[in-house]
Amino acid sequence: MEIKMFYKSQDEVAKAINQIIDAYWLNELSEERMIEAINTLLQNNRSKIMKGNEYTSVIKQKCGKRRLEVVTRLREMY
């Protein structure tokens, strides 16, 4: 699975988040690699993911509640 460091749009970031978390849930990606990938996405694409302390509406709609729970927990941990 190839993960870019920088994405062009919120839609692309949402698709990347979905791919990463889904691959983890299907045991195709290690927990360590998933954490690393999500943290890289958050650091390099923060303006496309967050608006203030909330996820953008596009990210909320495309990723869904369960995936964003994982992302939120990772943000709290690291």
trRosetta pair geometry for C-beta under 8 A, 3 or more apart (Angstrom, degrees):
i j d omega theta_ij theta_ji phi_ij phi_ji
1 19 6.6 167 -154 150 128 116
1 20 7.5 146 145 -96 149 61
1 23 5.9 -38 -55 -91 159 168
1 28 7.6 98 -32 130 127 114
1 29 6.7 -33 24 -84 145 118
3 16 6.2 103 -138 -160 87 114
3 20 6.8 47 -98 -79 133 112
3 37 5.0 -148 -89 -141 178 111
3 40 7.1 103 127 82 128 135
3 41 7.4 -81 179 -61 121 100
4 7 6.0 123 85 -72 125 73
4 16 7.2 -95 39 -102 86 145
5 40 6.3 -85 -125 168 72 113
5 44 5.0 -123 169 -157 77 175
6 44 5.4 -109 -82 158 68 121
6 45 6.6 153 -135 -72 50 92
7 12 4.2 -173 -169 102 119 117
7 13 4.6 174 68 -65 155 78
7 16 6.5 -132 -74 -8 143 142
7 41 7.9 19 -9 -140 122 89
7 45 5.4 20 32 -106 100 141
7 48 6.4 -121 78 73 107 168
8 12 5.6 70 48 13 78 151
9 12 4.9 102 58 6 77 99
9 13 7.2 -139 101 -2 45 87
9 48 7.0 149 167 -143 24 132
10 13 5.6 -55 -149 38 36 112
10 14 6.2 39 153 -22 68 105
10 48 4.8 -167 -88 -173 69 93
10 49 7.6 159 -130 -76 85 41
10 56 5.8 -85 -134 87 142 146
10 58 4.1 77 126 92 138 144
10 59 6.1 -101 -172 -52 106 80
10 62 7.8 157 139 11 89 143
11 14 5.7 -53 -148 35 29 112
11 15 6.5 30 153 -18 63 105
11 58 6.5 -81 -66 175 63 129
11 62 6.7 164 -129 -83 58 159
12 15 5.7 -53 -149 35 32 112
12 16 6.4 34 152 -20 64 105
13 16 5.6 -55 -151 35 32 113
13 17 6.4 35 151 -20 66 103
13 41 6.5 132 -153 -168 93 112
13 45 5.1 178 -110 149 132 152
13 48 4.9 142 -14 119 155 127
13 49 5.9 -125 149 -71 147 87
13 59 6.9 -38 100 -97 112 102
14 17 5.7 -51 -148 34 32 112
14 18 6.4 33 153 -18 64 106
14 58 6.4 -120 -42 139 139 88
14 59 5.4 -164 -87 -118 101 56
14 62 3.4 41 168 98 150 141
14 63 5.3 -128 -150 -49 90 88
15 18 5.6 -55 -149 38 32 114
15 19 6.3 33 154 -20 65 106
15 62 7.2 -65 -53 167 58 133
16 19 5.7 -53 -146 35 31 111
16 20 6.3 30 156 -19 64 107
16 41 6.2 173 113 -109 127 135
17 20 5.9 -58 -149 36 28 110
17 21 6.3 14 162 -7 66 111
17 38 7.1 69 -126 -117 81 87
17 41 6.5 164 -77 143 83 167
17 59 7.5 56 19 -150 156 95
17 63 5.3 -21 99 -108 133 124
17 67 6.2 108 141 159 106 129
17 71 6.5 -10 -153 -74 126 134
18 21 6.3 -63 -142 44 25 100
18 22 5.8 22 163 -16 65 116
18 62 7.0 -98 -42 146 127 91
18 63 6.0 -149 -66 -117 87 68
18 67 6.3 -38 -100 -120 61 165
19 22 6.0 -59 -138 41 23 108
19 23 6.1 24 161 -20 62 110
20 23 6.0 -60 -151 35 23 109
20 24 6.6 23 152 -18 61 106
20 29 6.8 -102 -161 93 59 174
20 34 5.8 133 168 -138 96 77
20 37 4.9 -165 -131 111 136 137
20 38 6.1 168 126 -64 151 81
20 41 7.6 -130 -10 -22 158 144
21 24 5.5 -52 -150 34 35 114
21 25 6.3 34 153 -18 67 105
21 34 7.0 91 -97 -155 47 120
21 38 7.7 62 -64 -79 88 121
21 67 4.8 146 72 -134 166 97
21 70 5.6 134 -125 71 126 155
21 71 7.7 -71 -68 -50 134 88
22 25 5.6 -54 -146 38 33 111
22 26 6.3 21 156 -9 66 110
23 26 5.9 -63 -144 46 30 104
23 28 4.3 -86 -165 75 82 110
23 29 4.0 66 123 -12 107 120
23 34 7.5 -174 83 -92 94 102
24 27 7.7 31 179 -77 32 26
24 28 7.5 -87 -62 54 20 69
24 29 4.7 -61 -76 73 61 107
24 30 7.9 -33 -120 91 83 12
24 31 6.8 85 -148 -97 114 51
24 34 4.1 39 -83 -90 133 148
29 33 5.2 -121 -176 86 90 120
29 34 5.2 108 125 -63 118 92
29 37 7.7 -40 -176 7 142 145
30 33 4.5 90 57 10 86 102
30 34 6.8 -149 93 -7 44 87
31 34 5.6 -55 -147 36 31 114
31 35 6.3 31 156 -19 65 106
32 35 6.0 -56 -150 35 28 110
32 36 6.4 27 153 -17 63 109
33 36 5.6 -55 -146 39 32 114
33 37 6.2 31 156 -20 66 108
34 37 5.9 -57 -146 37 28 109
34 38 6.3 23 159 -15 65 108
35 38 6.1 -57 -144 39 27 106
35 39 6.1 25 159 -16 64 112
35 74 6.0 -175 -132 -133 77 120
35 78 7.3 128 -177 -33 107 146
36 39 6.0 -61 -147 40 25 109
36 40 6.3 27 155 -20 62 108
37 40 5.8 -55 -149 35 29 112
37 41 6.5 31 153 -19 63 105
38 41 5.6 -53 -151 36 33 113
38 42 6.3 33 153 -19 66 106
38 70 7.6 -122 -106 129 161 98
38 71 6.0 -154 -163 -116 128 77
38 74 5.2 36 108 112 140 168
39 42 5.6 -53 -145 37 32 112
39 43 6.3 30 157 -18 65 107
39 74 6.6 -127 -64 159 81 120
39 78 5.7 -43 -105 100 126 154
40 43 5.9 -57 -146 37 29 109
40 44 6.1 1 167 3 65 116
41 44 6.6 -75 -139 49 21 92
41 45 5.5 -36 -175 34 64 119
41 49 7.2 101 143 -59 95 145
42 45 7.2 -71 -110 57 12 77
42 46 6.2 47 175 -86 56 79
42 49 6.4 -84 -119 60 61 164
42 71 7.5 154 -73 -166 118 100
42 74 7.7 -171 -26 109 147 114
42 75 6.5 177 -135 -93 158 94
43 46 6.8 -20 -155 -44 15 103
45 48 4.6 -46 174 43 94 115
45 49 5.7 89 113 -22 91 105
46 49 5.9 -71 -142 44 30 103
46 50 5.5 -30 -177 32 74 111
47 50 7.3 -63 -105 59 19 72
48 56 7.1 -76 169 5 40 147
48 59 7.8 125 140 -60 68 117
49 55 6.4 -53 169 -134 69 78
49 56 6.6 -157 179 6 18 102
49 59 5.5 84 -144 -87 58 157
50 53 7.1 -18 -167 -131 115 16
50 54 6.9 139 -155 76 71 35
50 55 6.3 -61 -101 -104 56 41
50 56 6.9 -155 -112 -30 7 81
51 54 5.7 -28 67 72 80 88
51 55 7.6 40 20 148 81 14
51 56 5.1 93 -18 -86 110 77
55 59 4.5 -115 176 89 107 124
55 60 5.1 134 101 -58 119 85
55 63 7.8 -90 180 44 152 133
55 68 6.1 -69 -37 -137 163 133
56 59 4.7 92 58 8 81 103
56 60 7.0 -146 95 -6 41 88
57 60 5.5 -52 -146 36 35 115
57 61 6.2 31 158 -17 68 107
58 61 6.0 -59 -147 39 28 107
58 62 6.0 12 162 -8 66 115
59 62 6.3 -63 -136 45 25 101
59 63 5.6 -1 175 2 65 122
59 68 7.4 108 141 -95 97 118
60 63 6.8 -68 -128 47 14 93
60 64 8.0 91 177 -74 47 15
60 68 6.8 5 -116 -61 60 158
63 67 4.4 -121 173 83 94 129
63 68 5.3 106 110 -53 125 91
63 71 7.5 -5 166 -7 154 141
64 67 5.3 81 67 18 85 102
64 68 6.8 -165 93 -4 39 96
65 68 6.0 -69 -146 43 25 106
65 69 6.4 35 156 -29 65 103
66 69 5.7 -48 -153 23 31 116
66 70 7.2 30 150 -16 60 99
67 70 5.7 -52 -162 31 39 112
67 71 6.5 35 145 -15 69 106
68 71 5.2 -49 -142 40 43 114
68 72 6.0 49 155 -24 69 103
69 72 5.7 -51 -145 36 28 113
69 73 6.4 30 155 -19 62 106
70 73 5.9 -56 -150 36 29 110
70 74 6.5 27 153 -17 64 106
71 74 5.7 -56 -150 37 31 111
71 75 6.4 35 151 -22 65 104
72 75 5.6 -52 -150 33 33 113
72 76 6.5 31 152 -18 65 105
73 76 5.7 -54 -151 36 33 112
73 77 6.3 29 153 -19 66 109
74 77 5.7 -57 -143 38 33 110
74 78 6.1 -14 172 19 69 110
75 78 7.1 -80 -135 55 20 78
